[in-house]
């Protein structure tokens, strides 16, 4: 994975998760928070036509964590999924929902697919700006 692809994923997911009521970011995330979400790119495949880049498929792992005995990690997970789906991201696979005895963390994860066509970031930023401005 090249640095530019990772930067685009970071920008896209950070923008798509804006407003999530839990801390989020790339690992290790806000591990000191009671409940938090992390994401990272697991792979990227570029597609071309006539030797020109057309789009890229990013596989991204999303994780939700909590130190509490409640289902807060599930609430954070499904809230993040709803926001990402709205931004055009699709769930590829998910699970399990588990408790890690060694860390004391409840954890659920999934793998997401985001197809990045040329100009995807420009279009996403424009739409988000219009929404923010009430247009």
C-alpha distance (Angstrom), angle and dihedral (degrees) to the residues before:
residue distance angle dihedral
X1 . . .
X2 3.76 . .
X3 3.80 124.6 .
X4 3.80 93.5 -114.8
X5 3.82 92.9 56.2
X6 3.80 89.9 48.9
X7 3.82 90.9 49.7
X8 3.81 91.1 51.4
X9 3.80 91.6 50.1
X10 3.82 90.6 47.1
X11 3.82 91.2 50.9
X12 3.80 94.8 43.8
X13 3.81 96.3 47.4
X14 3.80 93.6 42.0
X15 3.81 90.3 52.7
X16 3.83 93.1 43.4
X17 3.82 91.6 51.6
X18 3.81 94.8 47.3
X19 3.79 107.2 132.2
X20 3.81 95.4 26.5
X21 3.82 104.3 145.7
X22 3.82 91.5 -134.3
X23 3.81 130.6 67.2
X24 3.81 112.3 -95.0
X25 3.78 140.5 177.0
X26 3.75 144.3 107.8
X27 3.82 118.2 -39.4
X28 2.92 132.4 -39.9
X29 3.80 84.0 29.3
X30 3.77 118.6 176.8
X31 3.79 94.4 -33.8
X32 3.81 90.7 169.7
X33 3.81 91.2 62.8
X34 3.81 119.5 95.5
X35 3.83 90.7 -122.5
X36 3.81 127.0 12.0
X37 3.82 143.6 159.5
X38 3.80 129.2 -133.4
X39 3.79 132.6 -172.2
X40 3.79 134.9 -175.6
X41 3.76 137.4 170.1
X42 3.81 113.8 -100.9
X43 3.79 96.6 -177.2
X44 3.78 146.5 -19.6
X45 3.80 131.2 -150.9
X46 3.79 120.5 -168.1
X47 3.80 122.3 -148.9
X48 3.81 125.0 -156.7
X49 3.81 138.8 -173.5
X50 3.80 122.8 -164.8
X51 3.80 87.5 -0.2
X52 3.81 91.3 -62.3
X53 3.82 123.5 117.2
X54 3.79 109.7 -107.4
X55 3.77 106.2 172.7
X56 3.78 143.6 -34.6
X57 3.78 132.0 -129.2
X58 3.79 112.7 -140.9
X59 3.79 121.5 -163.8
X60 3.78 108.4 -155.9
X61 3.79 128.9 -177.5
X62 3.79 117.9 -140.6
X63 3.81 120.3 -163.2
X64 3.80 130.5 -174.8
X65 3.80 119.8 -163.1
X66 3.79 137.5 -176.4
X67 3.79 136.0 -179.3
X68 3.82 91.4 -158.9
X69 3.78 128.3 92.0
X70 3.80 90.8 -123.5
X71 3.80 128.7 88.7
X72 3.82 92.1 -101.9
X73 3.80 90.7 127.3
X74 3.81 89.1 59.2
X75 3.81 91.5 50.1
X76 3.81 90.4 49.9
X77 3.81 91.2 45.5
X78 3.80 95.9 51.3
X79 3.81 92.9 42.1
X80 3.82 89.8 53.1
X81 3.81 91.5 45.9
X82 3.81 91.7 52.2
X83 3.80 91.2 51.8
X84 3.79 93.3 46.3
X85 3.80 93.5 47.2
X86 3.80 88.6 52.8
X87 3.82 87.6 55.0
X88 3.82 91.3 53.3
X89 3.80 100.6 -96.1
X90 3.82 117.1 139.0
X91 3.80 130.6 -151.9
X92 3.80 111.8 -115.4
X93 3.84 98.2 178.7
X94 3.79 138.8 -26.8
X95 3.76 147.4 -169.0
X96 2.88 172.4 33.6
X97 3.78 109.8 154.6
X98 3.78 101.8 -149.1
X99 3.77 146.6 167.5
X100 3.79 116.4 -131.6
X101 3.79 107.7 -146.1
X102 3.81 94.3 -166.5
X103 3.84 94.5 54.6
X104 3.81 100.0 26.7
X105 3.82 89.6 -128.6
X106 3.78 129.3 137.0
X107 3.81 108.0 -142.7
X108 3.80 139.7 -177.3
X109 3.79 126.0 177.7
X110 3.78 142.9 -179.1
X111 3.78 140.1 -176.8
X112 3.80 115.9 -123.3
X113 3.78 133.2 -163.6
X114 3.79 121.9 -142.5
X115 3.80 118.8 -178.7
X116 3.78 108.7 -152.2
X117 3.80 111.7 -160.5
X118 3.81 119.9 -170.3
X119 3.79 108.8 -73.6
X120 3.82 93.1 17.4
X121 3.79 93.7 133.8
X122 3.82 92.7 48.4
X123 3.81 91.8 50.9
X124 3.81 93.3 44.7
X125 3.81 92.2 50.2
X126 3.82 91.7 47.8
X127 3.81 93.2 50.8
X128 3.79 92.2 45.9
X129 3.81 91.6 49.1
X130 3.83 90.2 50.6
X131 3.82 90.5 50.5
X132 3.79 91.2 48.3
X133 3.83 89.5 51.0
X134 3.82 92.0 48.5
X135 3.81 94.5 -115.2
